[in-house]
């Protein structure tokens, strides 16, 4: 594989798309190599780079199967489960906290001492 063609930001020719642009069209790269790249210059740092794929070689996105849907639902449910109190927090537990908010910041006055 030779050197990739490099285009300036927003100046790529038709027929090329980023992964996100392919996904918006219901496509995926489908195993093809990166065909070109975009570069957006920045001050005081290296350029931002986006990789482009050929649209004519892209394949349709694979449909979601019931097994994949069940696995995704299970994974999302696990992200909501607090490891300290074992309750469903009702939201995805932040990785920075590691537990639900009530476990991370217990009320020092107890539930009865709250003024709210």
DOKOL-735713 format. One record per residue (C-alpha): residue in three letters; chain; x, y, z. Coordinates in steps of 0.25 Angstrom, whole numbers, plus 5000, padded with zeros to 4 digits. Example, Ala and Ser with C-alpha at 12.3 -4.5 7.8 and 13.67 -1.06 7.14 Angstrom:
<sites>
+------+-------+------+------+------+
: rest : kette :   px :   py :   pz :
+------+-------+------+------+------+
:  ala :     A : 5049 : 4982 : 5031 :
:  ser :     A : 5055 : 4996 : 5029 :
+------+-------+------+------+------+
</sites>
This chain:
<sites>
+------+-------+------+------+------+
: rest : kette :   px :   py :   pz :
+------+-------+------+------+------+
:  unk :     A : 5000 : 5000 : 5000 :
:  unk :     A : 5006 : 5014 : 4996 :
:  unk :     A : 5004 : 5027 : 5002 :
:  unk :     A : 4990 : 5031 : 5005 :
:  unk :     A : 4984 : 5043 : 4998 :
:  unk :     A : 4983 : 5055 : 5007 :
:  unk :     A : 4971 : 5065 : 5006 :
:  unk :     A : 4969 : 5078 : 5014 :
:  unk :     A : 4957 : 5078 : 5023 :
:  unk :     A : 4944 : 5079 : 5015 :
:  unk :     A : 4951 : 5077 : 5002 :
:  unk :     A : 4950 : 5062 : 5000 :
:  unk :     A : 4944 : 5058 : 4986 :
:  unk :     A : 4931 : 5051 : 4985 :
:  unk :     A : 4932 : 5036 : 4987 :
:  unk :     A : 4939 : 5036 : 5000 :
:  unk :     A : 4933 : 5036 : 5014 :
:  unk :     A : 4937 : 5035 : 5029 :
:  unk :     A : 4932 : 5024 : 5038 :
:  unk :     A : 4921 : 5033 : 5043 :
:  unk :     A : 4917 : 5037 : 5030 :
:  unk :     A : 4916 : 5023 : 5025 :
:  unk :     A : 4908 : 5019 : 5037 :
:  unk :     A : 4898 : 5031 : 5035 :
:  unk :     A : 4896 : 5025 : 5021 :
:  unk :     A : 4894 : 5011 : 5027 :
:  unk :     A : 4907 : 5006 : 5022 :
:  unk :     A : 4920 : 5000 : 5028 :
:  unk :     A : 4935 : 5000 : 5023 :
:  unk :     A : 4933 : 4985 : 5021 :
:  unk :     A : 4948 : 4981 : 5023 :
:  unk :     A : 4954 : 4991 : 5013 :
:  unk :     A : 4966 : 4998 : 5016 :
:  unk :     A : 4966 : 5013 : 5018 :
:  unk :     A : 4966 : 5020 : 5005 :
:  unk :     A : 4970 : 5034 : 5008 :
:  unk :     A : 4971 : 5044 : 5020 :
:  unk :     A : 4966 : 5058 : 5023 :
:  unk :     A : 4975 : 5068 : 5031 :
:  unk :     A : 4970 : 5080 : 5038 :
:  unk :     A : 4981 : 5089 : 5042 :
:  unk :     A : 4982 : 5094 : 5057 :
:  unk :     A : 4990 : 5105 : 5063 :
:  unk :     A : 5002 : 5100 : 5072 :
:  unk :     A : 4998 : 5085 : 5070 :
:  unk :     A : 4998 : 5075 : 5060 :
:  unk :     A : 4986 : 5074 : 5050 :
:  unk :     A : 4973 : 5067 : 5053 :
:  unk :     A : 4973 : 5055 : 5044 :
:  unk :     A : 4960 : 5047 : 5039 :
:  unk :     A : 4961 : 5034 : 5031 :
:  unk :     A : 4953 : 5033 : 5019 :
:  unk :     A : 4947 : 5020 : 5012 :
:  unk :     A : 4942 : 5018 : 4998 :
:  unk :     A : 4926 : 5018 : 4998 :
:  unk :     A : 4925 : 5009 : 4986 :
:  unk :     A : 4933 : 4998 : 4994 :
:  unk :     A : 4925 : 5000 : 5006 :
:  unk :     A : 4915 : 4989 : 5011 :
:  unk :     A : 4901 : 4990 : 5018 :
:  unk :     A : 4901 : 4990 : 5033 :
:  unk :     A : 4898 : 4976 : 5038 :
:  unk :     A : 4884 : 4976 : 5045 :
:  unk :     A : 4883 : 4974 : 5060 :
:  unk :     A : 4879 : 4960 : 5064 :
:  unk :     A : 4871 : 4956 : 5076 :
:  unk :     A : 4884 : 4950 : 5083 :
:  unk :     A : 4891 : 4963 : 5081 :
:  unk :     A : 4880 : 4971 : 5086 :
:  unk :     A : 4879 : 4963 : 5098 :
:  unk :     A : 4894 : 4964 : 5101 :
:  unk :     A : 4893 : 4979 : 5099 :
:  unk :     A : 4882 : 4980 : 5109 :
:  unk :     A : 4889 : 4971 : 5119 :
:  unk :     A : 4902 : 4980 : 5118 :
:  unk :     A : 4894 : 4993 : 5120 :
:  unk :     A : 4887 : 4987 : 5132 :
:  unk :     A : 4900 : 4983 : 5138 :
:  unk :     A : 4905 : 4998 : 5136 :
:  unk :     A : 4893 : 5002 : 5145 :
:  unk :     A : 4895 : 4993 : 5156 :
:  unk :     A : 4902 : 4999 : 5168 :
:  unk :     A : 4913 : 4989 : 5173 :
:  unk :     A : 4912 : 4994 : 5187 :
:  unk :     A : 4897 : 4994 : 5190 :
:  unk :     A : 4893 : 4984 : 5178 :
:  unk :     A : 4881 : 4993 : 5174 :
:  unk :     A : 4878 : 4998 : 5160 :
:  unk :     A : 4882 : 5013 : 5161 :
:  unk :     A : 4872 : 5017 : 5149 :
:  unk :     A : 4884 : 5023 : 5142 :
:  unk :     A : 4898 : 5018 : 5137 :
:  unk :     A : 4907 : 5019 : 5149 :
:  unk :     A : 4919 : 5028 : 5146 :
:  unk :     A : 4932 : 5021 : 5145 :
:  unk :     A : 4939 : 5033 : 5153 :
:  unk :     A : 4929 : 5029 : 5165 :
:  unk :     A : 4929 : 5014 : 5164 :
:  unk :     A : 4916 : 5014 : 5172 :
:  unk :     A : 4902 : 5021 : 5171 :
:  unk :     A : 4902 : 5035 : 5177 :
:  unk :     A : 4895 : 5032 : 5190 :
:  unk :     A : 4906 : 5021 : 5193 :
:  unk :     A : 4917 : 5031 : 5188 :
:  unk :     A : 4912 : 5042 : 5196 :
:  unk :     A : 4904 : 5037 : 5208 :
:  unk :     A : 4896 : 5048 : 5216 :
:  unk :     A : 4903 : 5050 : 5229 :
:  unk :     A : 4890 : 5053 : 5236 :
:  unk :     A : 4882 : 5041 : 5231 :
:  unk :     A : 4869 : 5041 : 5223 :
:  unk :     A : 4862 : 5048 : 5235 :
:  unk :     A : 4872 : 5060 : 5236 :
:  unk :     A : 4869 : 5064 : 5222 :
:  unk :     A : 4863 : 5078 : 5221 :
:  unk :     A : 4858 : 5076 : 5206 :
+------+-------+------+------+------+
</sites>
